[in-house]
Amino acid sequence: KAAPDGYTLLMAASGPIVFNPALVAKLSYNPMTDLTPITLVGSFPMILAVNEASPAKTFSELVNLTKASPSKFNYSYPSASFQLVMELVKTKTGMKAMNVPYQGSAPSINAVLTQEVQMTLIDSGPIAALLKAGKLRALGVTSEQRLAAYPQVPTLKEQGVDVSVNFWSGLLAPAGTPAPIVKRIQEEVARIMALPDVQERMAKLDIKAVGSSSADLAKTISQEIQLWTQVAKDNNIKAE
């Protein structure tokens, strides 16, 4: 509701911008009409991981195991947005696994460690230490390219799965913000994102520094709302 003067901006994660519209029936805001996209700032993928004791050494092996014994496989997730991504993966591969929700990343990851569930889909930050310690095994990453921190982990696309998904953060302004103001802010953010030290700091967090155009962010928002709305509808998923 702030004045569209360029002095009040919103740094938002993709959750409330593209996932909530797909999950919440009566959202109090419309990201397509209430906000003016300025630029993407950073993006990061998810990793599909299993317990070190899992017989699945590759993603395709995991898919085949779930098809052979569907009742024996569950997956954990910390929020409905992760569930949407996992259900998309299941649709694209024919994987058979029931969803088991947990309240937050730590309980979701712990469920795999204790083998309450057989797999989880999570961003790399919360499981980094467990992957490096060998307690969890990463079978695939949802980004277009492999993560620099885990060059040995193939992307899902490399493994024949038509899925490329990143969570992201973007900068937005109130609807009606003049185009010259949007352009000026976008150019400044792009300059900052291109700085080597910024790129390096974000890379250490497995976050890709991005400085997109306003039009590109608007396109991303529109396409992702459509995608996740369809996935939610197909799988009867709603925010809990």
Sine and cosine of phi, psi and omega as CSV:
sin_phi,cos_phi,sin_psi,cos_psi,sin_omega,cos_omega
0.00,0.00,0.03,1.00,-0.04,-1.00
-0.94,0.35,0.33,-0.94,0.03,-1.00
-0.91,0.41,0.67,-0.75,-0.02,-1.00
-0.99,0.15,0.91,0.42,-0.09,-1.00
-0.91,-0.41,0.05,1.00,0.03,-1.00
1.00,0.05,-0.02,1.00,-0.02,-1.00
-0.99,-0.13,-0.28,0.96,0.08,-1.00
-0.88,-0.48,0.91,-0.42,-0.06,-1.00
-0.83,-0.56,0.32,-0.95,0.01,-1.00
-0.86,-0.51,0.86,-0.51,0.17,-0.99
-1.00,-0.10,0.95,-0.32,-0.13,-0.99
-0.86,-0.51,0.58,-0.81,0.16,-0.99
-0.98,0.18,0.26,-0.97,-0.02,-1.00
-0.92,0.39,-0.40,0.92,-0.02,-1.00
-0.78,0.62,-0.88,0.47,-0.03,-1.00
-0.95,0.31,-0.28,0.96,-0.07,-1.00
-1.00,-0.03,-0.67,0.74,-0.06,-1.00
-0.87,-0.48,-0.40,0.92,0.00,-1.00
-1.00,0.02,-0.69,0.72,0.00,-1.00
-0.85,0.53,-0.66,0.75,0.04,-1.00
-0.87,0.50,-0.43,0.90,0.02,-1.00
-1.00,0.09,-0.35,0.94,-0.15,-0.99
-0.95,-0.32,-0.46,0.89,-0.10,-1.00
-0.95,-0.30,0.85,-0.52,-0.10,-0.99
-0.90,0.44,-0.71,0.70,-0.06,-1.00
-0.86,-0.51,0.97,0.24,0.00,-1.00
-0.96,0.29,0.63,-0.78,-0.07,-1.00
-0.98,0.20,-0.05,1.00,0.01,-1.00
-0.60,-0.80,0.34,-0.94,0.06,-1.00
-0.84,-0.54,0.96,-0.28,-0.07,-1.00
-0.88,0.47,-0.36,0.93,-0.01,-1.00
-0.98,0.21,-0.46,0.89,-0.07,-1.00
-0.89,-0.45,-0.36,0.93,-0.06,-1.00
-1.00,-0.03,-0.21,0.98,-0.10,-0.99
-0.76,-0.65,0.46,-0.89,0.11,-0.99
-0.93,-0.36,0.91,-0.42,0.02,-1.00
-0.90,0.43,0.65,-0.76,0.06,-1.00
-0.93,-0.36,-0.85,0.53,-0.02,-1.00
-0.23,-0.97,0.50,-0.86,0.24,-0.97
-0.95,0.32,0.56,-0.83,0.01,-1.00
-0.93,-0.38,-0.73,0.68,0.01,-1.00
-0.44,-0.90,0.40,-0.92,0.04,-1.00
-0.60,-0.80,0.44,-0.90,0.03,-1.00
-0.49,-0.87,0.54,-0.84,-0.04,-1.00
-1.00,-0.04,-0.04,-1.00,0.11,-0.99
-0.93,-0.37,0.41,-0.91,0.04,-1.00
-0.88,-0.47,0.71,-0.70,0.12,-0.99
-1.00,-0.06,0.86,-0.52,-0.11,-0.99
-0.77,-0.64,0.48,-0.88,0.05,-1.00
-0.80,-0.60,0.21,-0.98,0.08,-1.00
-0.92,0.40,0.49,-0.87,0.01,-1.00
-0.86,0.52,-0.43,0.90,-0.02,-1.00
-1.00,0.10,-0.06,1.00,-0.03,-1.00
-0.88,0.47,0.66,-0.75,0.06,-1.00
-0.94,0.34,-0.26,0.97,-0.02,-1.00
-0.99,0.17,0.89,-0.46,0.04,-1.00
-0.99,-0.14,-0.28,0.96,0.04,-1.00
-0.71,-0.71,0.25,-0.97,0.01,-1.00
-0.90,0.43,-0.66,0.75,-0.01,-1.00
-0.90,0.44,-0.59,0.81,0.06,-1.00
-0.89,0.45,-0.65,0.76,0.02,-1.00
-0.89,0.46,-0.71,0.70,0.01,-1.00
-0.86,0.52,-0.71,0.70,-0.02,-1.00
-0.91,0.42,-0.61,0.79,0.04,-1.00
-0.90,0.43,-0.65,0.76,0.00,-1.00
-0.93,0.37,-0.55,0.84,0.02,-1.00
-0.94,0.34,-0.56,0.83,-0.02,-1.00
-0.97,0.25,-0.55,0.83,-0.02,-1.00
-0.67,-0.74,0.94,0.34,-0.11,-0.99
-0.85,0.52,-0.52,0.86,-0.06,-1.00
-0.97,0.26,-0.17,0.99,-0.08,-1.00
-0.99,-0.14,0.00,1.00,-0.11,-0.99
-0.84,-0.54,0.78,-0.63,0.07,-1.00
-0.76,-0.65,0.35,-0.94,0.12,-0.99
-0.76,-0.65,0.55,-0.83,0.03,-1.00
-0.98,-0.19,0.40,-0.91,0.05,-1.00
-0.39,-0.92,0.52,-0.86,-0.08,-1.00
-1.00,0.00,-0.26,0.97,0.01,-1.00
-0.33,-0.94,0.23,-0.97,-0.09,-1.00
-0.90,0.44,-0.46,0.89,0.02,-1.00
-0.90,0.43,-0.64,0.77,0.06,-1.00
-0.91,0.41,-0.60,0.80,0.03,-1.00
-0.88,0.47,-0.67,0.74,0.02,-1.00
-0.86,0.51,-0.69,0.72,0.00,-1.00
-0.90,0.43,-0.69,0.73,-0.01,-1.00
-0.91,0.42,-0.63,0.78,0.02,-1.00
-0.92,0.39,-0.54,0.84,0.10,-1.00
-0.90,0.43,-0.68,0.73,0.05,-1.00
-0.87,0.50,-0.69,0.72,0.02,-1.00
-0.88,0.48,-0.68,0.74,0.00,-1.00
-0.89,0.46,-0.65,0.76,-0.05,-1.00
-0.96,0.27,-0.38,0.93,-0.12,-0.99
-0.90,-0.44,-0.30,0.95,-0.11,-0.99
0.99,0.16,0.19,0.98,0.05,-1.00
-0.85,0.52,0.60,-0.80,0.02,-1.00
-0.91,-0.42,0.93,-0.37,0.03,-1.00
-0.32,-0.95,0.72,-0.70,0.02,-1.00
-0.99,0.13,0.54,-0.84,0.02,-1.00
-1.00,0.05,0.68,-0.73,0.04,-1.00
-0.78,-0.63,0.95,-0.30,-0.05,-1.00
-0.97,0.23,0.56,-0.83,0.10,-1.00
-0.75,-0.67,0.42,-0.91,-0.02,-1.00
-1.00,0.01,0.99,0.11,0.05,-1.00
0.96,-0.30,0.23,-0.97,-0.07,-1.00
-0.92,0.40,-0.70,0.71,-0.08,-1.00
-0.86,0.52,-0.78,0.63,0.04,-1.00
-0.89,0.45,-0.58,0.82,0.01,-1.00
-0.91,0.43,-0.67,0.74,0.02,-1.00
-0.94,0.34,-0.67,0.74,-0.01,-1.00
-0.87,0.50,-0.52,0.85,0.01,-1.00
-0.89,0.45,-0.52,0.86,0.06,-1.00
-0.98,0.22,-0.63,0.78,0.02,-1.00
-0.88,0.47,-0.63,0.78,-0.01,-1.00
-1.00,0.02,-0.02,1.00,0.01,-1.00
0.89,0.45,0.47,0.88,0.19,-0.98
-0.92,0.40,-0.55,0.83,0.11,-0.99
-0.79,-0.61,0.23,-0.97,-0.11,-0.99
-0.99,-0.16,-0.21,0.98,-0.03,-1.00
-0.31,-0.95,0.28,-0.96,0.11,-0.99
-0.55,-0.83,0.38,-0.92,0.12,-0.99
-0.87,-0.49,0.85,-0.52,-0.16,-0.99
-0.45,-0.89,0.38,-0.93,0.11,-0.99
-0.96,0.27,0.36,-0.93,-0.20,-0.98
-0.93,0.36,-0.50,0.87,-0.07,-1.00
-0.79,0.61,-0.82,0.57,-0.06,-1.00
-0.91,0.41,-0.34,0.94,-0.05,-1.00
-0.93,-0.38,0.10,0.99,-0.07,-1.00
-0.81,0.58,-0.77,0.64,-0.04,-1.00
-0.90,0.43,-0.61,0.80,-0.02,-1.00
-0.94,0.33,-0.57,0.82,0.07,-1.00
-0.92,0.39,-0.71,0.71,-0.02,-1.00
-0.93,0.37,-0.49,0.87,0.03,-1.00
-0.99,0.15,-0.16,0.99,0.01,-1.00
0.99,0.15,0.19,0.98,0.00,-1.00
-0.99,0.15,-0.41,0.91,0.12,-0.99
-0.83,-0.56,0.46,-0.89,0.02,-1.00
-0.88,-0.48,0.82,-0.57,0.03,-1.00
-1.00,0.07,0.79,-0.61,-0.03,-1.00
-0.96,-0.26,-0.26,0.97,-0.01,-1.00
-0.07,-1.00,0.44,-0.90,0.04,-1.00
-0.85,-0.53,0.58,-0.81,-0.16,-0.99
-1.00,0.09,-0.06,1.00,-0.04,-1.00
-0.99,0.17,0.16,-0.99,0.04,-1.00
-0.93,0.35,-0.56,0.83,-0.03,-1.00
-0.84,-0.55,0.38,-0.93,0.03,-1.00
-0.91,0.42,0.48,-0.88,0.05,-1.00
-0.97,0.23,0.68,-0.74,0.00,-1.00
-0.87,0.50,-0.55,0.84,-0.02,-1.00
-0.96,0.29,-0.37,0.93,-0.02,-1.00
-0.72,-0.70,0.92,0.40,-0.08,-1.00
-0.90,0.43,-0.30,0.95,-0.01,-1.00
-0.99,0.13,-0.19,0.98,-0.04,-1.00
-1.00,-0.05,0.91,-0.42,-0.03,-1.00
-0.96,0.28,0.42,-0.91,0.11,-0.99
-0.96,0.27,0.33,-0.94,0.08,-1.00
-0.90,0.44,-0.58,0.81,0.00,-1.00
-0.89,0.46,-0.64,0.77,0.06,-1.00
-0.85,0.52,-0.48,0.87,-0.06,-1.00
-0.99,-0.11,0.30,0.96,0.12,-0.99
1.00,0.08,0.22,0.98,-0.02,-1.00
-0.98,-0.21,0.84,-0.54,-0.06,-1.00
-0.99,0.16,0.91,0.41,0.02,-1.00
-0.67,-0.74,0.80,-0.59,0.11,-0.99
-0.63,-0.77,0.96,-0.29,-0.11,-0.99
-0.71,-0.70,0.73,-0.68,0.14,-0.99
-0.78,-0.62,0.64,-0.77,0.27,-0.96
-0.99,0.16,0.42,-0.91,-0.08,-1.00
-0.50,-0.87,0.23,-0.97,0.15,-0.99
-0.84,-0.54,0.64,-0.77,-0.02,-1.00
-0.64,-0.77,0.35,-0.94,0.01,-1.00
-0.97,-0.24,0.78,-0.63,-0.03,-1.00
-0.73,-0.68,0.35,-0.94,0.02,-1.00
-0.80,-0.60,0.23,-0.97,0.07,-1.00
-0.87,0.50,0.50,-0.86,0.07,-1.00
-0.84,0.55,0.62,-0.78,0.01,-1.00
1.00,-0.05,-0.01,1.00,0.05,-1.00
-0.90,0.44,0.79,-0.62,-0.06,-1.00
-0.84,0.54,0.63,-0.78,-0.04,-1.00
-0.83,0.56,-0.65,0.76,0.02,-1.00
-0.88,0.48,-0.58,0.81,0.04,-1.00
-0.93,0.37,-0.70,0.71,0.03,-1.00
-0.86,0.52,-0.71,0.70,-0.02,-1.00
-0.90,0.44,-0.66,0.75,-0.02,-1.00
-0.90,0.44,-0.69,0.72,0.01,-1.00
-0.92,0.39,-0.68,0.74,-0.01,-1.00
-0.87,0.50,-0.69,0.72,-0.01,-1.00
-0.90,0.43,-0.62,0.79,-0.01,-1.00
-0.94,0.35,-0.66,0.75,0.05,-1.00
-0.90,0.44,-0.67,0.74,0.02,-1.00
-0.87,0.50,-0.64,0.77,0.03,-1.00
-0.89,0.45,-0.68,0.73,-0.01,-1.00
-0.92,0.39,-0.68,0.74,-0.02,-1.00
-0.90,0.43,-0.42,0.91,-0.02,-1.00
-1.00,0.10,-0.16,0.99,0.00,-1.00
-0.91,0.42,0.73,-0.68,-0.05,-1.00
-0.82,0.57,-0.66,0.75,-0.04,-1.00
-0.94,0.35,-0.54,0.84,0.06,-1.00
-0.93,0.37,-0.70,0.71,0.03,-1.00
-0.85,0.52,-0.68,0.73,-0.04,-1.00
-0.92,0.40,-0.70,0.71,-0.01,-1.00
-0.89,0.45,-0.68,0.74,-0.01,-1.00
-0.94,0.34,-0.59,0.81,0.02,-1.00
-0.89,0.46,-0.56,0.83,0.03,-1.00
-0.91,0.42,-0.37,0.93,0.04,-1.00
-0.99,-0.13,0.16,0.99,-0.06,-1.00
0.87,0.49,0.51,0.86,0.05,-1.00
-0.93,-0.36,0.76,-0.65,0.04,-1.00
-1.00,0.05,0.84,-0.54,0.04,-1.00
-0.96,0.29,0.79,-0.62,-0.06,-1.00
-0.78,-0.63,0.58,-0.82,0.10,-1.00
-0.69,-0.73,0.96,0.29,-0.11,-0.99
-0.99,0.14,0.15,-0.99,0.10,-0.99
-0.99,0.16,0.27,-0.96,0.06,-1.00
-0.88,0.48,-0.66,0.75,-0.01,-1.00
-0.90,0.44,-0.63,0.78,0.01,-1.00
-0.91,0.42,-0.67,0.74,0.02,-1.00
-0.92,0.40,-0.64,0.77,0.03,-1.00
-0.87,0.49,-0.66,0.75,0.02,-1.00
-0.91,0.41,-0.68,0.73,0.03,-1.00
-0.86,0.51,-0.72,0.69,-0.01,-1.00
-0.87,0.49,-0.74,0.68,-0.02,-1.00
-0.88,0.48,-0.74,0.67,-0.04,-1.00
-0.91,0.41,-0.65,0.76,-0.06,-1.00
-0.96,0.28,-0.57,0.82,0.08,-1.00
-0.88,0.48,-0.69,0.73,0.03,-1.00
-0.89,0.46,-0.72,0.70,-0.02,-1.00
-0.87,0.49,-0.80,0.60,-0.11,-0.99
-0.96,0.29,-0.46,0.89,0.10,-1.00
-0.90,0.44,-0.65,0.76,0.01,-1.00
-0.93,0.37,-0.68,0.73,0.02,-1.00
-0.89,0.46,-0.68,0.73,0.02,-1.00
-0.89,0.46,-0.67,0.74,0.00,-1.00
-0.91,0.41,-0.71,0.71,-0.04,-1.00
-0.89,0.45,-0.51,0.86,-0.08,-1.00
-0.94,-0.35,0.13,0.99,0.02,-1.00
0.80,0.60,0.76,0.65,-0.02,-1.00
-0.98,-0.20,0.77,-0.64,0.05,-1.00
-0.74,-0.68,0.36,-0.93,0.04,-1.00
-0.90,0.43,0.68,-0.74,-0.02,-1.00
-0.98,-0.18,0.00,0.00,0.00,0.00
